[in-house]
Amino acid sequence: MDTVSQKCYYKFIVWRRIAILRKKAQADNLQIPDDVFDYIAEHIHSNIRELEGVLVRLSAFSNLSHRNIDLNLTKECLQGLITQNEPVIITGELILKKVAEYYKIRVEDFTSKKRTKQIAYPRQIAMYLCREFTDLSLPKIGKIFGNRHYSTVIHAVEKIEEQLKYDEILYENVETIRGKLQSRKR
């Protein structure tokens, strides 16, 4: 995925998070300014439940402090959840570890010749995440996965990209793994 595609995809992810936040806020009758939605969507990277939990936390914080929800209140409320220090370095090895943990398989399964769905699907997700988070070339990603050909990596990345457009369960799973990768509490 080139830089332009990554930026477009990131914007799509942020837009989707904002849509989720708006829907939850509307359901809870919360009056929240757009800049607050933007801030939360940009800084909370894990799953839908955590996004919704942030709104619950923000609402409670607003009620307890008798203040309207605005960007300053949001930053104050989420201070412990959002760290803005140095960026997290995500490696291919870390991706394999986190995807293996999430799908309860062994890291060694990624490099094996096994092609069962229980192994192949998480392997494709891990390849996709390697492409998204690292600057590794396709052949180098293939090498991490047991010397697989770069065309196998291309197939995996394209398959997961396509499925993310309509498969909400996959989307939520990938968002959860992204959150674990980007978390400073590994």
WOCOR-V479377 format. One record per residue. N is the residue number from 0. PHI is phi in whole degrees, -180 to 180 (NA if undefined). Layout:
# WOCOR-V479377
n=N phi=PHI
n=N phi=PHI
This chain:
# WOCOR-V479377
n=0 phi=NA
n=1 phi=-78
n=2 phi=-61
n=3 phi=-64
n=4 phi=-63
n=5 phi=-63
n=6 phi=-65
n=7 phi=-63
n=8 phi=-65
n=9 phi=-61
n=10 phi=-62
n=11 phi=-62
n=12 phi=-62
n=13 phi=-63
n=14 phi=-60
n=15 phi=-66
n=16 phi=-63
n=17 phi=-62
n=18 phi=-61
n=19 phi=-63
n=20 phi=-63
n=21 phi=-61
n=22 phi=-63
n=23 phi=-66
n=24 phi=-63
n=25 phi=-65
n=26 phi=-64
n=27 phi=-96
n=28 phi=55
n=29 phi=-98
n=30 phi=-95
n=31 phi=-127
n=32 phi=-69
n=33 phi=-59
n=34 phi=-65
n=35 phi=-71
n=36 phi=-58
n=37 phi=-59
n=38 phi=-61
n=39 phi=-64
n=40 phi=-64
n=41 phi=-76
n=42 phi=-110
n=43 phi=-104
n=44 phi=-112
n=45 phi=-93
n=46 phi=-96
n=47 phi=-62
n=48 phi=-60
n=49 phi=-69
n=50 phi=-59
n=51 phi=-66
n=52 phi=-64
n=53 phi=-63
n=54 phi=-66
n=55 phi=-63
n=56 phi=-61
n=57 phi=-64
n=58 phi=-63
n=59 phi=-64
n=60 phi=-61
n=61 phi=-64
n=62 phi=-65
n=63 phi=-68
n=64 phi=-94
n=65 phi=55
n=66 phi=-127
n=67 phi=-73
n=68 phi=-75
n=69 phi=-143
n=70 phi=-64
n=71 phi=-64
n=72 phi=-62
n=73 phi=-63
n=74 phi=-62
n=75 phi=-65
n=76 phi=-65
n=77 phi=-97
n=78 phi=-51
n=79 phi=-77
n=80 phi=-86
n=81 phi=-114
n=82 phi=-111
n=83 phi=-116
n=84 phi=-80
n=85 phi=-65
n=86 phi=-69
n=87 phi=-77
n=88 phi=-92
n=89 phi=-109
n=90 phi=-109
n=91 phi=-59
n=92 phi=-65
n=93 phi=-64
n=94 phi=-61
n=95 phi=-59
n=96 phi=-62
n=97 phi=-69
n=98 phi=-68
n=99 phi=-62
n=100 phi=-60
n=101 phi=-63
n=102 phi=-94
n=103 phi=55
n=104 phi=-126
n=105 phi=-88
n=106 phi=-58
n=107 phi=-61
n=108 phi=-63
n=109 phi=-66
n=110 phi=-96
n=111 phi=-77
n=112 phi=-86
n=113 phi=-59
n=114 phi=-124
n=115 phi=-68
n=116 phi=-60
n=117 phi=-64
n=118 phi=-105
n=119 phi=-64
n=120 phi=-66
n=121 phi=-61
n=122 phi=-63
n=123 phi=-65
n=124 phi=-64
n=125 phi=-64
n=126 phi=-62
n=127 phi=-59
n=128 phi=-68
n=129 phi=-61
n=130 phi=-67
n=131 phi=-73
n=132 phi=-98
n=133 phi=-118
n=134 phi=-103
n=135 phi=-67
n=136 phi=-73
n=137 phi=-59
n=138 phi=-61
n=139 phi=-69
n=140 phi=-64
n=141 phi=-58
n=142 phi=-64
n=143 phi=-59
n=144 phi=-96
n=145 phi=82
n=146 phi=60
n=147 phi=-77
n=148 phi=-68
n=149 phi=-61
n=150 phi=-67
n=151 phi=-67
n=152 phi=-65
n=153 phi=-58
n=154 phi=-59
n=155 phi=-63
n=156 phi=-62
n=157 phi=-65
n=158 phi=-63
n=159 phi=-68
n=160 phi=-57
n=161 phi=-66
n=162 phi=-67
n=163 phi=-63
n=164 phi=-69
n=165 phi=-131
n=166 phi=-97
n=167 phi=-68
n=168 phi=-66
n=169 phi=-61
n=170 phi=-56
n=171 phi=-66
n=172 phi=-61
n=173 phi=-66
n=174 phi=-63
n=175 phi=-63
n=176 phi=-65
n=177 phi=-57
n=178 phi=-61
n=179 phi=-66
n=180 phi=-68
n=181 phi=-87
n=182 phi=-73
n=183 phi=-82
n=184 phi=-99
n=185 phi=-91
